[in-house]
Amino acid sequence: MLPYHSAEQVHAALPWYLLVSALRDAFAAGATVPRRHTHALSERDSLLLMPAWSDEALGVKVVTVMPDSHSARTVQALYLLLDRHTGEPRAVLDGEALTVRRTAATSVLAARYLARQGASDLLVIGTGTLAPYMVRAYCAMRPAIAHVRIWGRSASRAAALATTLAGEGLPVQSCGDEPDALANAVAASQIVCAATTSRTPLVQGAWLSPGTHVDLVGGFTPTMREADDDVVRMSRIVVDSYDGALTEAGDLVDPLARGVIERGQVVAELRELVAGTHVGRTDGAQITLFKSVGLALEDLAAATLVCGA
């Protein structure tokens, strides 16, 4: 029987320091990553197929995104890892665990180059499946973080998530439900991470303080926006990959199409930061932005680490 790695096994096999290191090596080495196949099942439901391969491994992730389903999970996924030379299936992995783990680790890797070294205040916007892993990854890999805020459209869900994470010993609190809670939290944070499926901007440039790093990980289609035009206009922008982010990410596709920003403002993809051919942050007061839509190279690197190949 084909080995199956459950969510619990995937998480256990991917401690943050090992995963971030593996991702850095994977971005440096490269892989063949065709453009993600996205199929609209309805106005809001999607099927995504994400293949990638290297000299040693081949894998594909199958993802469904169904925000209005009766399931407790909006996003569900499975990952199939195969032998690169024979095509023989080697393992099936829980794709959701793989996704949240590698997404958070990729953001932390990007923040090495884009966030200020001593950044101590983190804001996570969103209360879905990914949000707690963003908190855990940042806190594990950036020991300077001393204060974490969580904001969600549902203040009660944000409070519940903050309580859970505080119970793990993390310095987390919710933002509350005051009308200006999000604006105040953005202004007070040096790292602002949005992990939502919002179609309307949540982060406004007018709220950002000098030196803030903005990490946008939720939007993955041209109709999704987590930040307004002012955020992208004032930022030094890096993406996980040019091919994906410049065709799929509404936070960039939309302002580029309307001339709000020019293509040259997207200064690098993560591979170039890792290789040292481009630099990330260039001064302490700069606003930086990392936009990821998810890259199959990250799944392949994480799945290979889980399976010990």
N, C-alpha and C positions, 0 to 999 in steps of 0.2 A: 504494500500500500504506500502511496506517495506520502512522505512526511508532511504533516501540517503543523505550523507554528502558530499557536494561539496568540491573542493580544497580549496576554500576560507573559508569554515566552518572548515575544518580540520586544516588549518593553524591558524585560530583564536582560536581554542580550545586547541592548544598546544604551549603555551608560553614556552620559552626555559627553564626557571627555574623549571617549573612544570614537563616538559617532562624529563629533566635530572634526577630529583628526582624520577619520576616514573620508569625510566629505572634502576636506581640504585636499587630500591626496587625489581624490577622484576628479575634482575640478582641475587640478594641475595636470593629470594624465589625460583627461578627456575621454569621450566615448561617442559612439554614434547615437544621436538622439533625434529621430524624426519628429516633425511637428505633431503635437498632441491631436488625436482625432476626437473632435467634439461633435456630438450628435444631439440635436434638440428633440426630446421626446414630447415636449409640450412647451408652453410659454415659459415655464419655470423649471421643468424637469430636464435633466441632461444625462447622457451616457458618455463617458470619457475612456479612451483607450490610450495608454502611455507606454510605448515600447522603448527599449534602449539595449545596446549591446557593446561589449568590449571584446578584447582578444580572448578572454577567459569565460565570460558569462553573458547570458541573454535573459531578458526578463520583460514582462509586460504586466501592467496594472490595469484592472478593469474597475471603473468607478461609476457609481450612480449618485446623482445629486438631486434630491427630491424634497424641497423645502416644505411642501404642503402635505407630505405623506403622513399617515397615522403612526408611522414608526417613530421611536424616540430619537432616531439618528437621521439627520438630514443627508449626510454623506456616508455611503457604505462602499467597501472596496475589498478586493482580493488581489494578491500578487502571485504570479506564477514565475518561478525561477527555473531556467533550463540550462543544460550544458551547451556551451557555445559551439562545440565541435561536432556533437552528435545530435543535438536537438532534443535529447532525452529530458523529460521533465524531472527536476530534482526535488522541488519542494513547493508547497503552497503556503503563503503567509497571510495573516490577517492584514489586509491592506489599510484599514483605518489606523491601526496602531503604527504601522510603518510610516504612513503619511504624516500624522501629527508629530511623530518623533523627528523625522528628517526635515520637516518644515521648520520646526522650532530650532533645530540645530543649524540649519542653513542661515536663518536670521542671525543667530549668535555669531556664526562665522563671519557674515557680512559686517556685523557691528564691530568686529575687531578692527576693521579698516575705516569705519564710518562714524562710530560713536566716540565721544570724548573718553579718554582712558578712565577718568575718575567719575564718570556719570553715576549718580547715586539714586536717582529717582526715576522709576519706571511706571508708565501708565499702560495698561492693557485694556483695549476697548473691545468688548465682546464677552459673551458668557457661554459660548458654545463649546463643542468638544475640543477644539484646538486651544482655546484660551488658557486653561491651566497649564498646558505643556509649554506655552510661551513663557509663562511666569517661572516654571521650574527650570527651564533651560537657561534663561537669563540669570536667574539667581545662582544656579550651579556654576556657571562659567564666568560670571562677572562679580567677584566678591565685593566690589565697591558698592553694589546696590544695597541700599539700606531701607528703602521705602518703596512699596509697590501699591499702586491704586488700581482698582478695577471699576470700570464703568460699563453699564449695559442699559438698553432701553427699559428692561425690567429691573428696577432697583432691588427688588426682593431676590431675584436670581443672582445679581451681582453680590449682594450681601451674603447669600448662601455659599457662593463660590469662594468669597474672601474668607469666610469662616472655615471652610474645608482646608484651604491652603495655609491659613494661619495655624490650623491644627497640625500641619506638617512641619511647623517651626519656621515658616517663611514670613517675612515682614509685610503682610498684606492687609489692606483694608479696602472697603468699598467707598465709592465717591458720594453715595447718598442720592437723594432724589430732588435736590434743589434745582431750579431752572438753569442756573449757571454752573452746575457741578462739573460738567464736562469741560467747559471753557477754563474753569479754574484749575482743573487737573492737568489739562494740556499745558497751560502756562507754567505750572510748577514742576514739570517733568523734563528731564534731559533725554529720555528715550520714550517715544510714543509709538506703541505697537497697536495696529488695528487688525483684528482677526474676525471679520464679519462677512456677511453676504449682502451688505447694503448696496442699494442702487442709487442712493443719494449721499452726497458727501457728509461725513461726520466731523472730520478734523478740518478746522479752518485756519488758514495761514495767519490771520489776525491774532490768533491765540498763541502762536509759537514764540518761545523765547530764543534769543541768540544762542547758537551752539546746539540746538536740539537735533537729535537723530530721529527721523520718522521711518517706521518699519511697517509697510503695507503688505499684508499676507493673505487677506481674505478674498479680494476680488480676482476673478479668473476669466471674465468675459468682457467684451467691449461695452456692455451696458451696466457694469457694476462700478461704483465710485465710493471710495472711503475718504478721500481728501478733496478739498476744493481746488479751484484753479490757482488761488494764491499760494497754496502749499507747493504745488509743482513749479510755479513760476519762480519762487524764491530759493529753490533747492538745487543742490548738486546731486544729480540722480544717477544711481547705479541699479542695474537690473540683474536678475538671476541669469537670463539669457536674452540677447537681442531678439532672436527669432520668436520666442514666446511672448515676451513682455510687449514688444512693439506691434504685435498683431492681436493680442488677447486682452491686455490689461486696460480697462476703461480709464483708469487714472492717468494713463499716458496716451492711449489711442485718441480719446476724445479731445484733450487740449492740443495735441499735435495736429489733429484734423482741422481745428478751428484757429490755428495759428497762435494760440496762447503761449506755447513754447516751440522752439525749433529742435530738430533732431540732434543737433550738437550739444544740447543741454543734457542729454543722456550720455554721460562721459565714459561709462565702462560697463562691462558685464562682470559678474563675480569671478569668472575664470581669469580675467585680466588683473584683478586685484591680487588674487592668489599667486599668479605668476610674477607679479611685480612690474608688469609692463604699463600699468596705469596705477595712479594713486587714488585713494579714497578722500578722506578729509584732508584739507590743506590748511585750515586755520581753526582756532578754537571757537570763533563766533559764527562759523558757517552753519547753515541749515543743510543737512544731508538727508537723502531719501533713498531707501532700498525698496524696490518693487519686485516682488516675486509672484509668479503665477504657478509655480511648481514645475520641476524639471525631472524627467524620467531618469537622468543620470543619478540624481539623489536617491531615488528608490532602488536603483540597481546597487549602488554602493552600500546602502543600508541592508538590503536583503542579502547581499554577499557576506556582510559582516555577521548577520544573524546565523547564516548557514555555515560559517567557518570556512568559506572558500577563499 
